[in-house]
Amino acid sequence: MASSTPEGLQIRPRHLDFDLPDPLPRHWHSGDAFKSHLFDAMSVLFPDGERFFIDSVRQFRDQITDPTLKEQIRGFIGQEGHHSREHLQYSQRLRDLGYAIEPIERRARGRIRYAQKRLSPQRQLAATAALEHITAIMADQVLREPECLRGAEANMARLWRWHALEETEHKAVAFDVYQQVCGSRRLLRRAMRLATLFFVLDTTRGLVHMLRRDGLLWNWRVWRDGLQWMWGRNGVFRPLLRTYRDFFDSDFHPWQHDNLELLQRVQEEFDPQPHAA
């Protein structure tokens, strides 16, 4: 079932300033180390990852003639740039708590430098389209399932919902650019397999480091409860398996997962509403 980006969808960065707690509560997500550090570990990867996404799309911007897609590219770049800045501040809060996130950042930067030096621009864009699918399906779950952020510190929950909202808005931009300039589904599938491997590996490394620093790495209850929350019978990430696999279909498009109604409801949280006359 092929689909396309909804007509009239506007992608514009919201220049919100988040008052992140200072100091950041060590277990800001409902007092739970596993949940907090899972989000923390993903956040550490975002600043460099999002700059890579911007660069990979920018390489093809001049080849795009469709004015709507060109405007969406501008919005995508603006949103990802603002995400990077907010998550850099988030990373500093983690440093202030004593977490050694520099090795995680160095590893991610090294892989990005390798990709930019050794991979074709088309393969870099395919990697971006794949990773944008991973972030889009996770963003949808964060917005849709209250259990994802239940009990989290209010400003941190707002940061993650804002990020999820904008990831949903621009979830098809890199994919649509890729379809216009390359379109190889074989290359996309290969990129997704590698993207999944490295995303899971890097996130797990960050989670392990932070739990070790807390003295909780070998606490079996922390792992039991955390994995149950993620992948158990009612696990918050369990529904993502089906939507993840859809990426490998020959006619996949990100907007075949039509969550426009959800998107519009969440936009009301962040976009000023006009006053009635």
N, C-alpha and C positions, 0 to 999 in steps of 0.2 A: 504494500500500500504506500505509494509515493505521496508526498505532500510538498508543501512549499511554505516559505515564510509568510505569515499573515500580511495582507495589504494594510498599509497605514501604521504598521508597528514603528514606533519612534524609539530610537536608542540614543539616549542622551545621558551623560554623566551627571549624577547628583553630587554637588560639592558640599557634602555634609562633613562636619567636624565631629568626630566621635570622642567623647570624653572618657577615654579608657581609664579604668581604675589605676591609680598609682599610689601604692604598689598594687600590682595585679594579685588578687587572691590566688594562692598556689593551686587550689582546686576550685576554680571559679564556677565550674559546671556542677551544680547541685552537691557540692562537697565531695565529688567523686574524682579520684585521681585518673582513672582510665579515660572517662569521658572528656575531662579537661584536656588531658595530654594528647588524645587523639586529634582534637581540634587544633591544639597548639602545634602539633607536628605537621599537620597540613598547612597551617598558616605560614610556618617557616619557609615552605617551598614556594609560596605564592609570589613574593616580589621578583625573584629572578625568573620564575616560570612565566609570569605575565609579561615581563619585558621581552622574553623570547616570543610569546604569542604575537605581541605588537610587531616585532621585527619581521616575523615570518609573513604576516599579512601585508605589511608595508611594501615588501619586495614586489608585490603584484598589483599594488594599488593603481599604477599607471596603465595597467592592461585592462582594467575594468571600465566599461563604457556605460553601463546601466547607472543612471543618476541615483536611483533609489539605493542600490547596493553601495555606491560610492559614499552616500550620506551615512549609511549604516556602518561602513568602515570607519568613518570619522567618529561616530558614536562609540564603536567598539574600542578604538584606541584611547578615547577619553576615559571610558569606564575602566579599562584595564590599568591605565596609568594611575588613576585615583585609588584603585584597589591596592596597587603596589605600595603607594605611599602610606596608606593606613596600616598595612600589614608590616611595613618596616617599623612603625611605631610599636606595634604589637610585639615584634621580635625584640625590640629594646626592653620592653617590660619583662620578657622572659630572661634576657641577659641579666637584668637587675635582680632577678630571683636566683641567679647562680647557675642557670642552665647553659651548658656549653653548646650553643647552636652553631658556632662558626664552622665546625667540621661538617655539619649537615649542609650548610650553605655552600661551602667549598666544593663538596662532592657534586651538588646540583649544578653549580656554575661550571665545573670542569666538564660535565656531560654536555651542557649547553654549548660551551666553546667547541667541543669536539663535533657536535652536530652541525654547528654553523660553518665549521671549517671543512668537514668531510662529506656532509650530505648535500644533495642538490636542494635548491630552493623549494622544489615540489615536494620532496620528502620532509622538509622542515614544516611546510604548510600542512601536509598530511598528519604529522605528529600533533600539530596544534588542533586540527579538526578532531582528532581522536581524544586528546586531553580535554577539549571543550565539551565533548559528549560525556566524559566521566564527571566533570564538574557540573554539567547541566542536570544529570539525573540525580546527583547528590543534592544539588540546590533545590530541585523540585521536592525532594523528600523533606528537606529542612523546612520548606514553606508549607508543605501539606500535612506533615505529621507532627503534632505538638510534642510528642515524646522526645523528638530529637533535641530540643532545647529546654525541656521542662526543668525548672529549678535553677536555670543558669542565671548568673548575675545579669541584671537588666541591660546594662550598656553593652556587655559582651553579646548577649542574645540579639540586641539591635544591630550590632556590627555584622553578625553572621547572617541575619535576615536581609540586610541591605545588600550584602555581597551576593547572596543567593538570588535576590530579585534581579540584579543586573546581569548575573550569569545567565539567568533564564531569558532575559530580554535579548541578549546577543548570542544565544546558543547556536544559531545557524550561520553567523556571519563568516567565520573561517571556512565552514563547510561549503557555503554558497560560492565563495571566492575559489575554493579548490575545484568545485565542479566546473567553473567557467574556464580555469586556466590549465587543468590537468584532467581530473575526472576518473582516473584509474581506481577502480574499487579494490583491485588486488593490492595496490600500494597502501590504500587506506586500511585494509585489514591487517597488513603486516605492521603498519604504524601503531594500530590499536594494541596488538599483542605486546609490542615492546613498551608502549606507553603504560599499559596496565602493570607490567612487570616492575618497571622502575618507580611508578607511583606507589604501589603497594610496598616495595622494598624500602624506599626512602621514608615513607610515613611510618612504617614499622620501626625503622632505626631511630627515628625521632622519639616515638612513643617509648621504646625500650630505654633510651638514654634518660628521659625525664623520670620514668618510674624508678630507674636505678638511682638517680640523684635523690629521689624521695625516700629511698630505702624500701621500695615496694615491689621491686622487680620480681622477687621470688615469692611474693604473697599470692598463693593460688586463688584466694577468694577474689582478689582484684581482677585477675584474668578470667576466672569463671564468670563473674558478674558482667564484666565488660564484653566478653564474647557473646554471652547470652543476650545482652542488650543490643548488640550489633546483628547477630545472625541466628538467634534463637527462634522459636516458633512465631513469636510476635516481634522479632528483631527489626530495628528501624531500617537496616540496610537490606534485609532479605528481599523486599519487593524490587530492588534494583537489579537483580540478576536477569530478569526477563527483559527489562528495558535496555540493559547493557548489551545483551546478545543481539538485539535488533540492529545494532550498528553493522553487523556482518551480513545483513540482507542486501541483495543486489539493488533494491530500490529504496533503501533507507534514506530518510530525510529527518533531521532533528525535530521538525514541527509535526511529524506524524504522531509524536507524543504531544497532543494538543492540550496544553495547560494555560491557554490564554485567559480563561475565566479566572483561574487562580491568580495568575499574574496581575490582572486588573484589580482584584481585591487587595492584594498586597501593596500595589502601587499607592493605594489610598492611605497607607500607613506613612509613606515617605514623601508624597507629593502634596503640596499645599492645595487645599480645595477652595474654589472661588466662593466668596460669601454670597448668599442669596440677596437679591435686591430688596 
